[in-house]
Amino acid sequence: MRRLCSYAISGLALFSFDQAVAQQADRSNSDVLSENIQTDVRMNDVVRKLPQDEPKALKPDHADGLNAQVIAVSSSINGSETLGRPRTGYLWSTGAAQYSTRLVNSSGWNQSLTGNDGRTGVAAVRTSVQQNGNGDAGAYYGMCQIGGSGRKGASHWLAQPACVILNGDVATTVPHSYLNVQEFSLSDNGRDVAGVGTVYRFERTENAATQGEVWFGIRNQSGGTKAINVGVSNAGPVNIGLDMALATADPDFNRGKSVGLNMSSGQAVVYNSRGTALNGIAWYGNQLGNAYDSYSSTSHSLDRCNGQACLRVEEKAVAVSAAGLRLTVIEAGALPRCNAGAEGTLYGIRDAKSRAYGTSVVGGGDKHVMVYCDGTEWTVH
């Protein structure tokens, strides 16, 4: 097999990229992969050059003291079937990666048996950035752009080329272990600063969706036989859990109104839940409250329940179950003004002088009656 590159510079070794030890794809001619990958590693002419999105070399002796030690690697993979042509499943060509690392760790420690205290850490790749200037400084920046003509004959966007900045798989064969795709910590160190955990910027200008194209801010895909516990969870001091105040919608969507919460039939908004400890730690509201709002597509009703009774709003009526319908009881003198805006309102009165049906209510007595606003006055019913 042809060795693609092997260099050792300033104590940093670039490992030998040998197709013989790389994961082999299932092909009739395994040499096709190495023959069609051209890797160009240049060192001497890039030591004092800073790569840009558009090629632009800086002067060797930069006025601001630029001294960038850059390792530039450029690769091209040619041939429509160089990376294989699987009929089903997913084929990952490990040997085609520009950088391929493998860490096998048999060390490490966790002192505590009930938490993650006294714990060691190791990483396959670690980058440290100290920002002492202005502007932006990042530990990692990736740019992925799709070109070409796409998959000919495709009728769905899932069959078209994809561009991904980061992806990966996390799995285990050890019971009770912890799987974590990513975790970041923000600390102000006692300073007044701004902090945003994750930002995704979208610039969508076309939504014809001729091949079913969709855009998501965040999507959780649960494909196991058991449900995940929580899709999105907030813990600790949080002022607003979900903020939709500044969201807008396309004019042709839902009469131009943005949807704050979208649910299907039978799902509920639950109130008065609390979190109880699971092996010493309360992770989420696992003890659901008995007060909830829910919609049923069977009865076509919106139900508001508190554990003892439900107020049911149907298409043509309002019904109350279990505890019945209870009106607010006040004295006649406390009734609001009866006008067109209050028409149809009911109250209970505890000091009416008369129970005569249809008469105007007068306070100062000892009769308990129900009164109705007809748009002009409160009458006994």
N, C-alpha and C positions, 0 to 999 in steps of 0.2 A: 504494500500500500504506500502511496506517496505521502511523505511527511509535509504538512502544509506550512508550519512555522515553528521555529524554536530559537528563542533569544533569551539572554540574561543580561540585564543592564542595570548598573548602579545598585546591585544587590537585590533587585526585583526580578524574579524568574518568571518568564512567560512559559508555561508548561508546553511540552511537545504536544501538538495537536495531531494525533495519529489515528487515522481511520481504523487501524487494526484493533485499538482498544475502545473505540467509540461504539455506542450502541448501533447495531446494524439494522437497517431497514430491510424488509423482505422484498428483494429485487432479484431479477435474473442476472444482472451484472452489477455487483456491488461497487465496482470502480467508477460507475457513472457519477456517484455523489462527489467523490474527491476530484474527479476530472473537471466537474462543472462548478466547483467552488474555488474562486480565485481570491486568495487572501493577501493583502498588501500591507506589510508592517514597515512603517518608516519611522526612524528615530532622529537622525542627525539634523534633518531639515525642519523639524517641528518642535525642537526643544524650546525655542523662544517664539512660537507662534500660537495664537489662541484660536481654536476652531470656532466658527460662527455658523449660524443657520445658513448664511450665504458666505462662501469662502472669502475671507478677508484676513490677510496676514498683517500683523503688527510689526513695527520696527524691532530689530533684535535688542536694541538698547532703548526700551520704552521710557519716555520722560517721567512717568509715574513709578518707575521701578518694577515693571512687570518682569517676573522671573518664573514662568510657567514651565514645569517639567511635564510634557504631554506625551502620552503614548497613543498614537493614532492608528487605528485598525480599520481598514476598509475592505469589505467583502462584497462579492457579487455571486449570486446563484443563478445559473443559466439553465435553460432547458425546461420545457413544460412539465416533464415527469421526473426531474432530478430528485425531488422530494417524495417521489413515489406516487402511486395512483391507487389508494385503497378503495375497495368496492363498498366496504361498510366500516363502521367504527371510526377511530381516530388514530392516525399515525404521527408520532412525534419523532422527528429526525434529530436526535441528540447530537450526532456528529456534525451537524451543520451549524451549530451555535458558534458565534464569534468567541464567546467566553463560556467555558464550561467548568464548573467547580463541583467538587464532591467532598463533603465533610462527613466522616464517620466518627461519632463521639461515643466513647464508652466511659467517660468521666462525668463529673457533676455531682451536686449535693443539694439537698433540701433538709435543713435542720428540723423544722417544725413538722409534726405529723397531722396538724389540723389547719394549716395555712401555708402560704408561700414565703415564710420567713427563714433567713439563713440559706439563701438559694444562690446557686452559681448560674452563669450565663456564658454562652459562646455563640459566635456567628460565623457563617461561611464567608461573608463579606461585611466589613464594617468601615464606614466612612465618617470622618469627623470634620466638621466645618466650624471655624471660629470667625464670626462676622464682626469685624472692627471698623468697617467702612459704612457707606450708605448704599441705597439701592437694595437689590435683592441678592441673596446668596442661598443657594440650594445644595442639599446633599446629593440630589439626583434630579436629572431633567431628561425626559424622554420625548421624542417627537415621532409619531407614526403617521404616515400619509399614504392613502390608497391611490394608485394610479392604474394604468392599463384600461382594458375595456370590460372588465368584470367577467363573470361566468356566463358564457354563451348558452342561451336556451333556458336560463333559470327563470322561474316564475315566482320565487319567494326570496325575500332578503336574507334568509338564513343560508341560502345557497350561494350568496355573493361573497366576495373577499371581505375579510375582517381586519381591523387594525386595533391592537390592544397594547396599552402601555405596560401594564403589569398583570400577570395571571399566575396561577400556581395551584397546587393540590396539597392539602394537609390531611393525613390519615394516620391511623395507629393500629397496632396489633396488641396493645397493652390495655387491659380494662382500667377504668377510672382515670385515665390520663387526660390531659387538657389540650384541646385543639384550639388554636387561635390564629386566625388569618393575619391580622395586623393589630397593632396597639401603639398608640402615640400618647405622649404625656406633654401637657402644657403647664408651665409654672411661671408666675410673674416675679418670683423671688422678692416679694415685697414692693414691687414697683407698679405704678399705674400704667398698664399696657393694654393693648387690644389682643384678643385671642379668638380664633375661629378654628374649630377642629378640622373640618373638611369642607372644601368649596368645590363645586362642579359648575363650570360655566358652559352654557348652551347657547349656540347661535343657530337656531333653526329658522329657515326662511321658506321651506317648502313642506307641505303636509298632505300632498295628494294621496300618498300611501297606495300607489299602484301595485306594489308587491307586499302590502300589509305592513309597511314600515311603522314601527312604534319607537317612542323615546321614553326612557325612564330616568328619574333622578337617582333613586335607589330601588333595587329589586331584590327581594329574598325569594329564592327558589328552594322549597323544601320537597325533596323527592324521596324521602325515606318512608318506611312503613309506620313510623311514629311521628307525631307532630312535634315541632320545636316548641319550647316553652313560650318564648316571646319573640315577636318580630322586631320591634324597636323598644328599647328600655331606657328610661332615665332614672338616675339615682342621685341622691344628694341634693344640695340646694339648686333648684331649677325654677325660675320664675314662670316660664311658659313652656309647656311640653311640646306643643305643636302650634306654630304660628302661621296662619294663612291670611293675615290681615292685608298684606301687600300683594297677594297673588291675583292675577287677572286671567281671563280665558279668551279664546278666539271668539269673535262676534257670532260665528255660526255654531258655537258649542253651548248647549244648555242656556239658550237665550242670552249668551254673552256673560253668564255668571260662572265664576269659578266654584268648584265643589270642594268644600273643606274636608268632608269625610264621606267616603263612598263605601256602602256596605250592601250585601245581598240579603235576601229574605231569611229571617231567623237569627241573624247576627244581632248582637245587643251592645249598647253603650251602658256599661255597668258602673254604678256609683258605690261609694262607701267600702271599697275593697281595702285590704291591708296585706302587708307582707309578713309572713312568719318564717322563722329560721329553717333552713334546710341544712342539716349537719352543722349548725352553729352560725350560719350566715343567712340573712334575709336578702334574696336576690331580686325578687319582683313581687307584685301583688298576687300571691298565689291563693289567698283566701278571698274569694269574690263576695262582694256585697249582694244583698237581696233586692236592691233597688236598681231598676234598669229601664231603658227605652228600647223597644224592638218593633220591627215591622213584619207582618205575616202576609205573604202573597196568597195564602189560602183563604183567609178571612178578609183580605184587603183592608187591614186595620193597623193603625199605629197604637201600640200599647205602652202605657207608662205604669210600671208596677213598683210597689214598695214592700213586697213580701206578704202582705195581707189582702191587698185589693189592687185592682188594675183599672185605670181609666183607659177606655178603648175608644179611639176615634176612628169610625168607619167612614165609608164613602158618603153615606147619607144620614148618619146619626152619631150621637155621642152616648156611650153606654158605660156604666160603672159596675164592676162585679164585686162580689163578696160583701164589702162594707156598705154598699149602696152609695147614693149621691148625697153629699153633705154640703149645705150652703153656709156661707158666712152669716152669723147672727149678730145683729146690731140693734140699736134703738132707732126709731123713726127719724129723729132729728139728725142722725149721722149719715142718712142716705145721701149719696151724691146727686147732683142735678140730673133729672131725667130729660134727655133730649134725644135727637136723632142718633147721635154717636153712642148713646147708652142703650138704645132700644134692644130688647131681648134679654136684658140682665135680670137675674133673680137674686133676691136677698131674703134672709129670715129676719123677722122683726119680733122683738120680745115685749114691746110695750104698746101694742096697738089697742085702740079703744073698741074696735069692732072687728068681727070676723065676716061681715057681710061680703059675699063674693062680688068682685067687680067694682067695689067702692074705693074711693081714694083713701089711702092709709092716713090715719091720724094718730099721733103718739100721745103718751100720757096715760095709757091704760095698762091692763095686765094681761092682754090677750097675745098669744104667740101665733103669728101668721106668716105666710109666704107672700112676698110682693113682687110685682112684675112691672118693668118699665115699658110702656107702650109707645115711647117716643115723645110723650108729652108729660105724663104724670105716673106716679107709682100707684098701682092698684092692687087690692087684695085678691089672692088666688088660693 
